[in-house]
Amino acid sequence: MAHTARQKLANQLSNLLYTRRGLLLALLLTPPLAWFGVVYLGSLFSLLANSFFRLDDFTGQVVREVGLDNFVEIFTPTNLDVALRSTTMAVLVTLACAVIGFPIAFYMARHARGSQKALLYVAVMLPLWSSYLVRLYAWKLLLAKEGAISWLAQNLHLQWLLDGLLAMPVLGGSSLSFSPLGTFIVFVYMWLPFMILPILAAIERIPGSYLEASADLGASPAQTFRQVIFPLAMPGVAAGSIFTFSLTLGDYIIPQVIGNSTLYIGQVVYRQQGVAGNLPFAAAFSLVPIAIIGVYLWLAKRKGAFDAL
């Protein structure tokens, strides 16, 4: 009897879930959405709440009194300079990744075939198979004053060019591994695959009939690229830019290892929380990249970026 009752209940539940697909979907999505709401959104709300508190300069303890002192401090010239520098670096890295990544993605999507295409996929993905820190410290050795790049410049009699770049006030430093230029190079290397893959997906989704129709109407290959392929690939560029922009804006390890004493947003947040113990200001300052990325995502959405993710 008990077995029959359980079987009957299981059949009724199965029929209910089969006939009401929305209920099944809700049951499947509830656990991950609950986890997302508690852990992710909960931590963001906790971060926002801490940003309204302040640090007692005498005791070094967090005073849980609501105020806007931390947000006022964000708008000091020093902190605004950090935010502007970080945003500028993120924009430049995104533009460089797009310029480098688009031709590679276009060739992979439209011209590479068979084993050649497979090798290109491996070449793009291979850096992601190794540790982030291993790649970072490998670049530190390459960019060092006695590293491979400096050695190559000397043997090609291009040391004057390298010295000229390092002498520039904004880009340069004592060596590539201690300069904003070196930081930029490593950022581009690290995030380039995240630009290539969305562009590749967007170009591969362009129907071949569009290109045939363009040719039948008398368009040259260059016109077809400008008026058909490039506009339809823009959602992929926008999708890739979401990754490169946000990853650059929030990273604090690369500027810490590659670069001079110039600070970026991630470094300020890390130092305020981990070194100075000023959790309220770190929480307030960490809202700056969230706000910047929020605006960037809104602009990217208007370009159809989420269609290519």
CYANA upper distance limits for C-alpha pairs under 8 A (distance plus 0.5 A):
  1 MET  CA      5 ALA  CA      6.67
  2 ALA  CA      6 ARG  CA      6.71
  3 HIS  CA      7 GLN  CA      6.63
  4 THR  CA      8 LYS  CA      6.58
  5 ALA  CA      9 LEU  CA      6.65
  6 ARG  CA     10 ALA  CA      6.60
  7 GLN  CA     11 ASN  CA      6.68
  8 LYS  CA     12 GLN  CA      6.73
  9 LEU  CA     13 LEU  CA      6.66
 10 ALA  CA     14 SER  CA      6.54
 11 ASN  CA     15 ASN  CA      6.59
 12 GLN  CA     16 LEU  CA      6.59
 13 LEU  CA     17 LEU  CA      6.69
 14 SER  CA     18 TYR  CA      6.57
 15 ASN  CA     19 THR  CA      6.56
 16 LEU  CA     20 ARG  CA      6.44
 17 LEU  CA     21 ARG  CA      6.57
 17 LEU  CA     23 LEU  CA      6.93
 17 LEU  CA     24 LEU  CA      5.97
 18 TYR  CA     24 LEU  CA      8.27
 20 ARG  CA     24 LEU  CA      7.37
 21 ARG  CA     25 LEU  CA      6.70
 22 GLY  CA     26 ALA  CA      6.61
 23 LEU  CA     27 LEU  CA      6.74
 24 LEU  CA     28 LEU  CA      6.77
 25 LEU  CA     29 LEU  CA      6.60
 26 ALA  CA     30 THR  CA      6.33
 27 LEU  CA     31 PRO  CA      8.15
 29 LEU  CA     33 LEU  CA      6.48
 30 THR  CA     34 ALA  CA      6.33
 31 PRO  CA     35 TRP  CA      6.67
 32 PRO  CA     36 PHE  CA      6.51
 33 LEU  CA     37 GLY  CA      6.48
 34 ALA  CA     38 VAL  CA      6.58
 35 TRP  CA     39 VAL  CA      6.28
 35 TRP  CA     40 TYR  CA      8.14
 36 PHE  CA     40 TYR  CA      5.72
 36 PHE  CA     41 LEU  CA      7.16
 37 GLY  CA     41 LEU  CA      5.49
 37 GLY  CA     42 GLY  CA      6.82
 38 VAL  CA     42 GLY  CA      5.39
 38 VAL  CA     43 SER  CA      8.13
 39 VAL  CA     43 SER  CA      6.38
 40 TYR  CA     44 LEU  CA      6.85
 41 LEU  CA     45 PHE  CA      6.68
 42 GLY  CA     46 SER  CA      6.63
 43 SER  CA     47 LEU  CA      6.53
 44 LEU  CA     48 LEU  CA      6.66
 45 PHE  CA     49 ALA  CA      6.59
 46 SER  CA     50 ASN  CA      6.69
 47 LEU  CA     51 SER  CA      6.83
 47 LEU  CA    283 ALA  CA      5.95
 47 LEU  CA    284 ALA  CA      8.24
 48 LEU  CA     52 PHE  CA      7.65
 48 LEU  CA    283 ALA  CA      7.26
 48 LEU  CA    284 ALA  CA      7.58
 48 LEU  CA    287 LEU  CA      8.30
 49 ALA  CA     53 PHE  CA      7.93
 50 ASN  CA    279 LEU  CA      7.81
 50 ASN  CA    280 PRO  CA      5.63
 50 ASN  CA    283 ALA  CA      6.76
 50 ASN  CA    284 ALA  CA      8.20
 51 SER  CA     70 ASN  CA      7.24
 51 SER  CA     71 PHE  CA      8.43
 51 SER  CA    279 LEU  CA      8.33
 51 SER  CA    280 PRO  CA      5.04
 51 SER  CA    281 PHE  CA      6.59
 51 SER  CA    282 ALA  CA      8.04
 51 SER  CA    283 ALA  CA      5.44
 51 SER  CA    284 ALA  CA      4.97
 52 PHE  CA     65 GLU  CA      7.94
 52 PHE  CA     66 VAL  CA      5.62
 52 PHE  CA     67 GLY  CA      5.70
 52 PHE  CA     68 LEU  CA      6.41
 52 PHE  CA     69 ASP  CA      8.18
 52 PHE  CA     70 ASN  CA      7.50
 52 PHE  CA    280 PRO  CA      7.27
 52 PHE  CA    284 ALA  CA      8.09
 53 PHE  CA     62 VAL  CA      7.44
 53 PHE  CA     63 VAL  CA      6.52
 53 PHE  CA     64 ARG  CA      5.57
 53 PHE  CA     65 GLU  CA      5.89
 53 PHE  CA     66 VAL  CA      5.85
 53 PHE  CA     67 GLY  CA      6.71
 53 PHE  CA     70 ASN  CA      8.44
 53 PHE  CA    280 PRO  CA      6.10
 54 ARG  CA     62 VAL  CA      6.30
 54 ARG  CA     63 VAL  CA      5.88
 54 ARG  CA     64 ARG  CA      7.34
 54 ARG  CA     65 GLU  CA      7.51
 54 ARG  CA     66 VAL  CA      8.46
 54 ARG  CA     67 GLY  CA      8.02
 54 ARG  CA     69 ASP  CA      7.86
 54 ARG  CA     70 ASN  CA      7.69
 54 ARG  CA    280 PRO  CA      6.14
 54 ARG  CA    281 PHE  CA      7.83
 55 LEU  CA     60 GLY  CA      6.61
 55 LEU  CA     61 GLN  CA      6.25
 55 LEU  CA     62 VAL  CA      5.05
 55 LEU  CA     63 VAL  CA      6.32
 55 LEU  CA    278 ASN  CA      6.62
 55 LEU  CA    279 LEU  CA      8.27
 55 LEU  CA    280 PRO  CA      7.32
 56 ASP  CA     60 GLY  CA      5.62
 56 ASP  CA     61 GLN  CA      5.95
 56 ASP  CA     62 VAL  CA      6.66
 56 ASP  CA     63 VAL  CA      6.80
 57 ASP  CA     61 GLN  CA      8.37
 60 GLY  CA    277 GLY  CA      8.19
 62 VAL  CA    278 ASN  CA      8.33
 62 VAL  CA    279 LEU  CA      8.25
 62 VAL  CA    280 PRO  CA      7.99
 68 LEU  CA     72 VAL  CA      6.81
 69 ASP  CA     73 GLU  CA      6.72
 70 ASN  CA     74 ILE  CA      6.95
 70 ASN  CA    280 PRO  CA      7.64
 70 ASN  CA    281 PHE  CA      5.80
 70 ASN  CA    284 ALA  CA      6.68
 70 ASN  CA    285 PHE  CA      8.46
 71 PHE  CA     75 PHE  CA      7.62
 71 PHE  CA    281 PHE  CA      8.45
 71 PHE  CA    284 ALA  CA      6.84
 71 PHE  CA    285 PHE  CA      8.24
 72 VAL  CA     76 THR  CA      7.86
 73 GLU  CA     79 ASN  CA      8.14
 74 ILE  CA     79 ASN  CA      6.03
 74 ILE  CA     80 LEU  CA      7.18
 74 ILE  CA    284 ALA  CA      8.39
 74 ILE  CA    285 PHE  CA      7.12
 75 PHE  CA     79 ASN  CA      6.87
 75 PHE  CA     80 LEU  CA      6.22
 76 THR  CA     80 LEU  CA      6.62
 77 PRO  CA     81 ASP  CA      6.49
 78 THR  CA     82 VAL  CA      6.99
 79 ASN  CA     83 ALA  CA      6.81
 80 LEU  CA     84 LEU  CA      6.55
 81 ASP  CA     85 ARG  CA      6.47
 82 VAL  CA     86 SER  CA      6.60
 82 VAL  CA    263 LEU  CA      6.76
 82 VAL  CA    264 TYR  CA      5.93
 82 VAL  CA    265 ILE  CA      6.61
 83 ALA  CA     87 THR  CA      6.62
 83 ALA  CA    264 TYR  CA      7.55
 83 ALA  CA    265 ILE  CA      6.58
 83 ALA  CA    288 VAL  CA      8.13
 84 LEU  CA     88 THR  CA      6.50
 85 ARG  CA     89 MET  CA      6.66
 85 ARG  CA    264 TYR  CA      7.32
 86 SER  CA     90 ALA  CA      6.67
 86 SER  CA    248 THR  CA      8.46
 86 SER  CA    249 LEU  CA      6.36
 86 SER  CA    264 TYR  CA      5.85
 86 SER  CA    265 ILE  CA      6.71
 87 THR  CA     91 VAL  CA      6.66
 87 THR  CA    249 LEU  CA      6.87
 88 THR  CA     92 LEU  CA      6.64
 89 MET  CA     93 VAL  CA      6.53
 89 MET  CA    184 PHE  CA      7.69
 89 MET  CA    248 THR  CA      7.97
 89 MET  CA    249 LEU  CA      8.19
 90 ALA  CA     94 THR  CA      6.60
 90 ALA  CA    244 THR  CA      7.80
 90 ALA  CA    245 PHE  CA      5.49
 90 ALA  CA    246 SER  CA      7.96
 90 ALA  CA    248 THR  CA      5.70
 90 ALA  CA    249 LEU  CA      6.00
 91 VAL  CA     95 LEU  CA      6.70
 91 VAL  CA    245 PHE  CA      6.90
 92 LEU  CA     96 ALA  CA      6.62
 93 VAL  CA     97 CYS  CA      6.55
 93 VAL  CA    184 PHE  CA      7.10
 93 VAL  CA    187 PHE  CA      7.14
 93 VAL  CA    188 VAL  CA      6.12
 93 VAL  CA    244 THR  CA      7.60
 93 VAL  CA    245 PHE  CA      7.84
 93 VAL  CA    248 THR  CA      8.03
 94 THR  CA     98 ALA  CA      6.68
 94 THR  CA    188 VAL  CA      8.33
 94 THR  CA    241 SER  CA      6.20
 94 THR  CA    244 THR  CA      6.01
 94 THR  CA    245 PHE  CA      6.23
 95 LEU  CA     99 VAL  CA      6.69
 96 ALA  CA    100 ILE  CA      6.62
 96 ALA  CA    188 VAL  CA      7.41
 97 CYS  CA    101 GLY  CA      5.99
 97 CYS  CA    188 VAL  CA      6.53
 97 CYS  CA    191 TRP  CA      8.01
 97 CYS  CA    192 LEU  CA      5.87
 97 CYS  CA    195 MET  CA      6.81
 97 CYS  CA    244 THR  CA      8.21
 98 ALA  CA    102 PHE  CA      6.18
 98 ALA  CA    195 MET  CA      7.04
 98 ALA  CA    196 ILE  CA      8.37
 98 ALA  CA    237 VAL  CA      7.19
 98 ALA  CA    240 GLY  CA      8.49
 98 ALA  CA    241 SER  CA      8.11
 99 VAL  CA    103 PRO  CA      7.96
100 ILE  CA    104 ILE  CA      7.53
101 GLY  CA    105 ALA  CA      6.54
101 GLY  CA    192 LEU  CA      7.16
101 GLY  CA    193 PRO  CA      8.34
101 GLY  CA    195 MET  CA      6.70
101 GLY  CA    196 ILE  CA      5.42
101 GLY  CA    199 ILE  CA      8.38
102 PHE  CA    106 PHE  CA      6.47
102 PHE  CA    196 ILE  CA      7.12
102 PHE  CA    199 ILE  CA      7.18
102 PHE  CA    237 VAL  CA      8.40
103 PRO  CA    107 TYR  CA      6.58
104 ILE  CA    108 MET  CA      6.70
104 ILE  CA    196 ILE  CA      7.62
105 ALA  CA    109 ALA  CA      6.55
105 ALA  CA    196 ILE  CA      6.03
105 ALA  CA    197 LEU  CA      7.67
105 ALA  CA    199 ILE  CA      6.60
105 ALA  CA    200 LEU  CA      5.20
105 ALA  CA    203 ILE  CA      8.31
106 PHE  CA    110 ARG  CA      6.43
106 PHE  CA    111 HIS  CA      8.21
106 PHE  CA    199 ILE  CA      8.38
106 PHE  CA    200 LEU  CA      7.11
106 PHE  CA    203 ILE  CA      7.34
107 TYR  CA    111 HIS  CA      5.59
107 TYR  CA    112 ALA  CA      6.60
108 MET  CA    112 ALA  CA      5.40
108 MET  CA    113 ARG  CA      8.41
108 MET  CA    117 LYS  CA      6.56
108 MET  CA    120 LEU  CA      7.57
108 MET  CA    200 LEU  CA      7.70
109 ALA  CA    200 LEU  CA      6.50
109 ALA  CA    203 ILE  CA      6.85
109 ALA  CA    204 GLU  CA      6.07
110 ARG  CA    204 GLU  CA      8.10
112 ALA  CA    116 GLN  CA      6.40
112 ALA  CA    117 LYS  CA      5.39
113 ARG  CA    117 LYS  CA      5.59
113 ARG  CA    118 ALA  CA      8.48
114 GLY  CA    118 ALA  CA      6.95
115 SER  CA    119 LEU  CA      6.57
116 GLN  CA    120 LEU  CA      6.75
117 LYS  CA    121 TYR  CA      6.71
118 ALA  CA    122 VAL  CA      6.77
119 LEU  CA    123 ALA  CA      6.59
120 LEU  CA    124 VAL  CA      6.68
121 TYR  CA    125 MET  CA      6.61
122 VAL  CA    126 LEU  CA      5.99
123 ALA  CA    127 PRO  CA      8.17
124 VAL  CA    193 PRO  CA      6.30
124 VAL  CA    196 ILE  CA      8.37
125 MET  CA    129 TRP  CA      7.43
125 MET  CA    193 PRO  CA      7.22
126 LEU  CA    130 SER  CA      7.87
127 PRO  CA    135 ARG  CA      8.19
127 PRO  CA    190 MET  CA      8.43
128 LEU  CA    132 TYR  CA      8.29
130 SER  CA    134 VAL  CA      7.50
130 SER  CA    135 ARG  CA      7.63
131 SER  CA    135 ARG  CA      6.88
132 TYR  CA    136 LEU  CA      6.70
133 LEU  CA    137 TYR  CA      6.58
134 VAL  CA    138 ALA  CA      6.54
135 ARG  CA    139 TRP  CA      6.78
136 LEU  CA    140 LYS  CA      6.87
136 LEU  CA    186 VAL  CA      7.91
136 LEU  CA    254 ILE  CA      7.57
136 LEU  CA    257 VAL  CA      8.34
137 TYR  CA    141 LEU  CA      6.87
137 TYR  CA    257 VAL  CA      8.32
138 ALA  CA    142 LEU  CA      6.84
139 TRP  CA    143 LEU  CA      6.46
139 TRP  CA    186 VAL  CA      7.47
140 LYS  CA    144 ALA  CA      6.47
140 LYS  CA    177 SER  CA      6.19
140 LYS  CA    257 VAL  CA      8.00
140 LYS  CA    258 ILE  CA      6.94
141 LEU  CA    147 GLY  CA      6.17
141 LEU  CA    148 ALA  CA      8.18
141 LEU  CA    177 SER  CA      8.43
142 LEU  CA    147 GLY  CA      5.26
142 LEU  CA    148 ALA  CA      5.60
142 LEU  CA    149 ILE  CA      6.39
143 LEU  CA    147 GLY  CA      6.17
143 LEU  CA    148 ALA  CA      7.61
143 LEU  CA    149 ILE  CA      6.57
143 LEU  CA    150 SER  CA      7.76
143 LEU  CA    175 SER  CA      7.80
143 LEU  CA    176 LEU  CA      5.61
143 LEU  CA    177 SER  CA      5.35
143 LEU  CA    182 GLY  CA      7.52
144 ALA  CA    148 ALA  CA      8.34
144 ALA  CA    149 ILE  CA      8.41
144 ALA  CA    150 SER  CA      7.97
144 ALA  CA    175 SER  CA      6.78
144 ALA  CA    176 LEU  CA      6.74
144 ALA  CA    177 SER  CA      5.64
145 LYS  CA    150 SER  CA      6.69
145 LYS  CA    174 SER  CA      8.48
145 LYS  CA    175 SER  CA      5.86
145 LYS  CA    176 LEU  CA      7.60
145 LYS  CA    177 SER  CA      7.98
146 GLU  CA    150 SER  CA      6.77
146 GLU  CA    151 TRP  CA      7.35
147 GLY  CA    151 TRP  CA      6.75
148 ALA  CA    152 LEU  CA      6.50
149 ILE  CA    153 ALA  CA      6.66
150 SER  CA    154 GLN  CA      6.79
150 SER  CA    159 GLN  CA      7.87
150 SER  CA    162 LEU  CA      8.33
151 TRP  CA    155 ASN  CA      6.84
152 LEU  CA    156 LEU  CA      6.62
153 ALA  CA    157 HIS  CA      6.50
153 ALA  CA    158 LEU  CA      5.23
153 ALA  CA    159 GLN  CA      5.55
153 ALA  CA    162 LEU  CA      7.69
154 GLN  CA    158 LEU  CA      6.40
154 GLN  CA    159 GLN  CA      5.59
158 LEU  CA    162 LEU  CA      7.16
159 GLN  CA    163 ASP  CA      6.52
160 TRP  CA    164 GLY  CA      6.51
161 LEU  CA    165 LEU  CA      6.79
162 LEU  CA    166 LEU  CA      6.73
163 ASP  CA    167 ALA  CA      6.56
164 GLY  CA    168 MET  CA      7.13
165 LEU  CA    171 LEU  CA      7.43
165 LEU  CA    172 GLY  CA      6.42
166 LEU  CA    171 LEU  CA      7.14
166 LEU  CA    172 GLY  CA      4.18
166 LEU  CA    173 GLY  CA      5.74
166 LEU  CA    174 SER  CA      7.32
166 LEU  CA    175 SER  CA      7.11
166 LEU  CA    176 LEU  CA      7.65
166 LEU  CA    179 SER  CA      8.09
167 ALA  CA    171 LEU  CA      8.40
167 ALA  CA    172 GLY  CA      5.84
167 ALA  CA    173 GLY  CA      7.25
168 MET  CA    172 GLY  CA      5.51
168 MET  CA    173 GLY  CA      8.44
169 PRO  CA    173 GLY  CA      8.43
170 VAL  CA    180 PRO  CA      7.86
171 LEU  CA    179 SER  CA      6.87
171 LEU  CA    180 PRO  CA      5.73
171 LEU  CA    181 LEU  CA      5.52
172 GLY  CA    176 LEU  CA      7.87
172 GLY  CA    179 SER  CA      5.67
172 GLY  CA    180 PRO  CA      7.00
172 GLY  CA    181 LEU  CA      6.86
173 GLY  CA    178 PHE  CA      6.24
173 GLY  CA    179 SER  CA      5.10
173 GLY  CA    180 PRO  CA      8.14
173 GLY  CA    260 ASN  CA      7.86
174 SER  CA    178 PHE  CA      6.60
174 SER  CA    179 SER  CA      7.59
175 SER  CA    179 SER  CA      6.89
176 LEU  CA    180 PRO  CA      8.47
176 LEU  CA    181 LEU  CA      7.09
176 LEU  CA    182 GLY  CA      5.28
176 LEU  CA    259 GLY  CA      8.36
177 SER  CA    182 GLY  CA      5.94
177 SER  CA    183 THR  CA      7.98
177 SER  CA    258 ILE  CA      5.70
177 SER  CA    259 GLY  CA      6.38
178 PHE  CA    182 GLY  CA      7.34
178 PHE  CA    258 ILE  CA      6.35
178 PHE  CA    259 GLY  CA      4.54
178 PHE  CA    260 ASN  CA      5.31
179 SER  CA    183 THR  CA      7.01
179 SER  CA    258 ILE  CA      7.70
179 SER  CA    259 GLY  CA      4.99
179 SER  CA    260 ASN  CA      6.01
180 PRO  CA    184 PHE  CA      6.64
180 PRO  CA    259 GLY  CA      6.04
180 PRO  CA    260 ASN  CA      7.63
181 LEU  CA    185 ILE  CA      6.77
182 GLY  CA    186 VAL  CA      6.78
182 GLY  CA    258 ILE  CA      6.97
182 GLY  CA    259 GLY  CA      7.03
183 THR  CA    187 PHE  CA      6.66
183 THR  CA    254 ILE  CA      7.28
183 THR  CA    255 PRO  CA      6.63
183 THR  CA    258 ILE  CA      5.89
183 THR  CA    259 GLY  CA      6.09
184 PHE  CA    188 VAL  CA      6.73
185 ILE  CA    189 TYR  CA      6.79
186 VAL  CA    190 MET  CA      6.56
186 VAL  CA    254 ILE  CA      8.02
186 VAL  CA    258 ILE  CA      8.40
187 PHE  CA    191 TRP  CA      6.74
187 PHE  CA    248 THR  CA      7.29
187 PHE  CA    254 ILE  CA      7.92
188 VAL  CA    192 LEU  CA      6.16
191 TRP  CA    195 MET  CA      7.46
191 TRP  CA    243 PHE  CA      8.14
191 TRP  CA    244 THR  CA      6.12
191 TRP  CA    247 LEU  CA      8.15
192 LEU  CA    196 ILE  CA      6.86
192 LEU  CA    244 THR  CA      8.03
193 PRO  CA    197 LEU  CA      6.66
194 PHE  CA    198 PRO  CA      7.58
194 PHE  CA    240 GLY  CA      6.30
194 PHE  CA    243 PHE  CA      6.72
194 PHE  CA    244 THR  CA      7.19
195 MET  CA    199 ILE  CA      7.04
195 MET  CA    237 VAL  CA      7.43
195 MET  CA    239 ALA  CA      8.22
195 MET  CA    240 GLY  CA      4.60
195 MET  CA    241 SER  CA      6.97
195 MET  CA    243 PHE  CA      7.79
195 MET  CA    244 THR  CA      7.34
196 ILE  CA    200 LEU  CA      6.50
196 ILE  CA    240 GLY  CA      7.65
197 LEU  CA    201 ALA  CA      6.70
197 LEU  CA    240 GLY  CA      8.07
198 PRO  CA    202 ALA  CA      6.71
198 PRO  CA    236 GLY  CA      5.33
198 PRO  CA    237 VAL  CA      7.41
198 PRO  CA    239 ALA  CA      6.74
198 PRO  CA    240 GLY  CA      6.05
198 PRO  CA    308 ALA  CA      6.68
198 PRO  CA    309 LEU  CA      6.87
199 ILE  CA    203 ILE  CA      6.69
199 ILE  CA    233 ALA  CA      6.83
199 ILE  CA    234 MET  CA      8.29
199 ILE  CA    235 PRO  CA      8.28
199 ILE  CA    236 GLY  CA      4.67
199 ILE  CA    237 VAL  CA      5.98
199 ILE  CA    239 ALA  CA      8.35
199 ILE  CA    240 GLY  CA      7.40
199 ILE  CA    308 ALA  CA      8.40
200 LEU  CA    204 GLU  CA      6.61
200 LEU  CA    236 GLY  CA      7.93
201 ALA  CA    205 ARG  CA      6.85
201 ALA  CA    236 GLY  CA      7.55
201 ALA  CA    308 ALA  CA      7.42
202 ALA  CA    206 ILE  CA      7.38
202 ALA  CA    232 LEU  CA      7.80
202 ALA  CA    233 ALA  CA      5.80
202 ALA  CA    234 MET  CA      8.45
202 ALA  CA    235 PRO  CA      7.46
202 ALA  CA    236 GLY  CA      5.59
202 ALA  CA    308 ALA  CA      6.40
203 ILE  CA    229 ILE  CA      7.67
203 ILE  CA    232 LEU  CA      7.85
203 ILE  CA    233 ALA  CA      6.01
203 ILE  CA    236 GLY  CA      8.30
206 ILE  CA    210 TYR  CA      7.86
206 ILE  CA    229 ILE  CA      7.90
206 ILE  CA    232 LEU  CA      7.56
207 PRO  CA    211 LEU  CA      7.90
208 GLY  CA    212 GLU  CA      6.85
209 SER  CA    213 ALA  CA      6.45
210 TYR  CA    214 SER  CA      6.68
210 TYR  CA    228 VAL  CA      8.06
211 LEU  CA    215 ALA  CA      6.77
211 LEU  CA    224 THR  CA      7.38
211 LEU  CA    228 VAL  CA      7.95
212 GLU  CA    216 ASP  CA      6.59
213 ALA  CA    217 LEU  CA      6.71
214 SER  CA    218 GLY  CA      7.20
214 SER  CA    219 ALA  CA      6.09
214 SER  CA    224 THR  CA      6.68
214 SER  CA    228 VAL  CA      8.36
215 ALA  CA    219 ALA  CA      5.61
215 ALA  CA    220 SER  CA      7.22
215 ALA  CA    221 PRO  CA      8.14
215 ALA  CA    224 THR  CA      7.94
219 ALA  CA    223 GLN  CA      6.13
219 ALA  CA    224 THR  CA      6.50
220 SER  CA    224 THR  CA      6.64
221 PRO  CA    225 PHE  CA      6.66
222 ALA  CA    226 ARG  CA      6.74
223 GLN  CA    227 GLN  CA      6.34
223 GLN  CA    228 VAL  CA      8.33
224 THR  CA    228 VAL  CA      5.74
224 THR  CA    229 ILE  CA      7.01
225 PHE  CA    229 ILE  CA      5.25
225 PHE  CA    230 PHE  CA      6.26
226 ARG  CA    230 PHE  CA      5.97
226 ARG  CA    231 PRO  CA      7.80
227 GLN  CA    231 PRO  CA      6.97
228 VAL  CA    232 LEU  CA      6.80
229 ILE  CA    233 ALA  CA      6.51
230 PHE  CA    234 MET  CA      6.75
233 ALA  CA    237 VAL  CA      7.08
234 MET  CA    238 ALA  CA      6.59
234 MET  CA    303 LYS  CA      7.76
234 MET  CA    304 GLY  CA      8.45
234 MET  CA    305 ALA  CA      8.33
235 PRO  CA    239 ALA  CA      6.51
235 PRO  CA    303 LYS  CA      6.40
235 PRO  CA    304 GLY  CA      5.44
235 PRO  CA    305 ALA  CA      4.87
235 PRO  CA    306 PHE  CA      7.92
235 PRO  CA    307 ASP  CA      7.24
235 PRO  CA    308 ALA  CA      6.30
236 GLY  CA    240 GLY  CA      6.58
236 GLY  CA    305 ALA  CA      6.69
236 GLY  CA    308 ALA  CA      5.68
236 GLY  CA    309 LEU  CA      7.97
237 VAL  CA    241 SER  CA      6.56
237 VAL  CA    305 ALA  CA      7.99
238 ALA  CA    242 ILE  CA      6.96
238 ALA  CA    300 ALA  CA      6.09
238 ALA  CA    303 LYS  CA      7.11
238 ALA  CA    304 GLY  CA      7.89
238 ALA  CA    305 ALA  CA      5.36
239 ALA  CA    243 PHE  CA      7.60
239 ALA  CA    300 ALA  CA      7.65
239 ALA  CA    305 ALA  CA      4.87
239 ALA  CA    306 PHE  CA      6.80
239 ALA  CA    308 ALA  CA      6.63
239 ALA  CA    309 LEU  CA      6.48
240 GLY  CA    244 THR  CA      6.92
241 SER  CA    245 PHE  CA      6.11
242 ILE  CA    246 SER  CA      6.48
242 ILE  CA    296 TYR  CA      8.10
242 ILE  CA    297 LEU  CA      7.38
242 ILE  CA    300 ALA  CA      7.81
243 PHE  CA    247 LEU  CA      6.33
244 THR  CA    248 THR  CA      6.49
245 PHE  CA    249 LEU  CA      6.56
245 PHE  CA    293 ILE  CA      8.48
246 SER  CA    250 GLY  CA      6.70
246 SER  CA    293 ILE  CA      6.84
247 LEU  CA    251 ASP  CA      6.50
249 LEU  CA    265 ILE  CA      7.71
249 LEU  CA    266 GLY  CA      8.05
249 LEU  CA    289 PRO  CA      7.23
250 GLY  CA    265 ILE  CA      7.31
250 GLY  CA    266 GLY  CA      5.88
250 GLY  CA    289 PRO  CA      7.38
251 ASP  CA    255 PRO  CA      8.21
251 ASP  CA    266 GLY  CA      6.15
252 TYR  CA    256 GLN  CA      6.71
252 TYR  CA    264 TYR  CA      7.51
252 TYR  CA    265 ILE  CA      7.91
252 TYR  CA    266 GLY  CA      4.94
252 TYR  CA    267 GLN  CA      5.49
252 TYR  CA    270 TYR  CA      8.25
253 ILE  CA    257 VAL  CA      6.74
253 ILE  CA    267 GLN  CA      8.35
254 ILE  CA    258 ILE  CA      6.06
254 ILE  CA    259 GLY  CA      8.38
255 PRO  CA    259 GLY  CA      5.91
255 PRO  CA    260 ASN  CA      8.27
255 PRO  CA    263 LEU  CA      8.06
255 PRO  CA    264 TYR  CA      7.78
255 PRO  CA    267 GLN  CA      8.32
256 GLN  CA    267 GLN  CA      7.84
263 LEU  CA    267 GLN  CA      6.58
263 LEU  CA    268 VAL  CA      7.21
264 TYR  CA    268 VAL  CA      6.88
265 ILE  CA    269 VAL  CA      6.82
265 ILE  CA    285 PHE  CA      8.25
265 ILE  CA    286 SER  CA      8.12
265 ILE  CA    289 PRO  CA      8.09
266 GLY  CA    270 TYR  CA      6.59
266 GLY  CA    286 SER  CA      8.32
267 GLN  CA    271 ARG  CA      6.51
268 VAL  CA    272 GLN  CA      6.50
268 VAL  CA    282 ALA  CA      8.01
269 VAL  CA    273 GLN  CA      6.60
269 VAL  CA    282 ALA  CA      5.27
269 VAL  CA    283 ALA  CA      8.04
269 VAL  CA    285 PHE  CA      7.00
269 VAL  CA    286 SER  CA      6.74
270 TYR  CA    274 GLY  CA      6.06
270 TYR  CA    275 VAL  CA      7.94
270 TYR  CA    282 ALA  CA      7.93
271 ARG  CA    275 VAL  CA      5.33
271 ARG  CA    276 ALA  CA      6.67
271 ARG  CA    277 GLY  CA      8.47
272 GLN  CA    276 ALA  CA      5.33
272 GLN  CA    277 GLY  CA      6.32
272 GLN  CA    278 ASN  CA      5.61
272 GLN  CA    279 LEU  CA      7.12
272 GLN  CA    281 PHE  CA      7.52
272 GLN  CA    282 ALA  CA      5.90
273 GLN  CA    277 GLY  CA      5.24
273 GLN  CA    278 ASN  CA      5.79
273 GLN  CA    279 LEU  CA      5.39
273 GLN  CA    282 ALA  CA      6.09
278 ASN  CA    282 ALA  CA      6.76
279 LEU  CA    283 ALA  CA      6.48
280 PRO  CA    284 ALA  CA      6.76
281 PHE  CA    285 PHE  CA      6.49
282 ALA  CA    286 SER  CA      6.49
283 ALA  CA    287 LEU  CA      7.19
284 ALA  CA    288 VAL  CA      7.92
285 PHE  CA    289 PRO  CA      8.46
286 SER  CA    290 ILE  CA      7.44
287 LEU  CA    291 ALA  CA      6.60
288 VAL  CA    292 ILE  CA      6.73
289 PRO  CA    293 ILE  CA      6.34
290 ILE  CA    294 GLY  CA      6.46
291 ALA  CA    295 VAL  CA      6.89
292 ILE  CA    296 TYR  CA      6.73
293 ILE  CA    297 LEU  CA      6.45
294 GLY  CA    298 TRP  CA      6.80
295 VAL  CA    299 LEU  CA      6.88
296 TYR  CA    300 ALA  CA      6.56
297 LEU  CA    301 LYS  CA      6.43
298 TRP  CA    302 ARG  CA      7.02
299 LEU  CA    303 LYS  CA      7.28
300 ALA  CA    304 GLY  CA      7.11
300 ALA  CA    305 ALA  CA      5.92
300 ALA  CA    306 PHE  CA      8.37
301 LYS  CA    305 ALA  CA      5.76
301 LYS  CA    306 PHE  CA      6.67
304 GLY  CA    308 ALA  CA      7.91
305 ALA  CA    309 LEU  CA      7.34
